[in-house]
Amino acid sequence: VFDANPSYDFETIIIENGSEDRTWNLLQEVNSRDPRFKIVHLARNFRMDGGITAGLDYASGDAAVIMTADLQDPPELITE
């Protein structure tokens, strides 16, 4: 999405919602390679609604697009 839309200033916020696997470590690696990915670690699982609310709290742009990890909505539709 970043490369296909160079005129947009994207910020991607990923909420790590209290998982107990290596997700947080992997997200830190992603963030170290590309700071456009902002990662937020929640102390416990606040369910989907809590994760969405946290993401919106950390957003700094003029608009927000919410996507879940299952990619039910294709990222290619973001600019539509």
N, C-alpha and C positions, 0 to 999 in steps of 0.2 A: 504494500500500500504506500509506503514512504517513497519508493523509487518511481512508482507509477504516477505520483501526484506531487512533483517537486515544488509546485507553487503554494502548497499547503504547509503550514507549520504545525505538524502533528506532535502530540504528546501521548504516549501510551502508558496507562497506569495499570499495573497488574497487582491484584490483591491476593496475597497469600493468606488464605482464610483458615489458619490453624491446622494445616495438614501436619502429619507426623512422619512424613517421609523426607526425602532430600530436596523437595521442591524449593524451599527457601535458598539453599545453597546454589541450586541451578539458576535461580532467578538473579542472585547476586552476580554470578558469572556473566549472565546476559547483560545486566546493567553495567558491568565494568567494561564491556566491549562496545556498548551503545547506550549513552546516557539519555537517549530519547525514551527509553523504557524506565519509567519510575516504578519502583516496587515498594509495596507497603505490606508489612508483616503484622497480622493480627494475633494477639496472644492466644486466642481460642477461636473455634469455629462459630461465627456469628450468622451462619446460614447465608443463603444467597442475598436476601434483602439487606442484611448488615454489610456484606461485602460490597454491594452496589452503592450503598450510602457512603461507605468509607471511600470508595473510588471517586464519587462526586465531590466529597469534601476535599480531596487532594487535587482535583482538577483545577487548572488555572486558565483554560481557554474560554472562548465565547460560546462554544457548543460542546456537547458531549454525546458520544455514541457508546451504548452499553452492549458488550458482547460477552457471552458466557464461554467457558472453556470447551463446550461441546461443539462450538462453531455452527450452531443451528442457522445463524445468519452469516452468509459468506462475506468475508472482509471486502471483497470486490464491490460490494454494494454501498460502502461507506460514503462515497462521494455523490451518490444519487440523491 
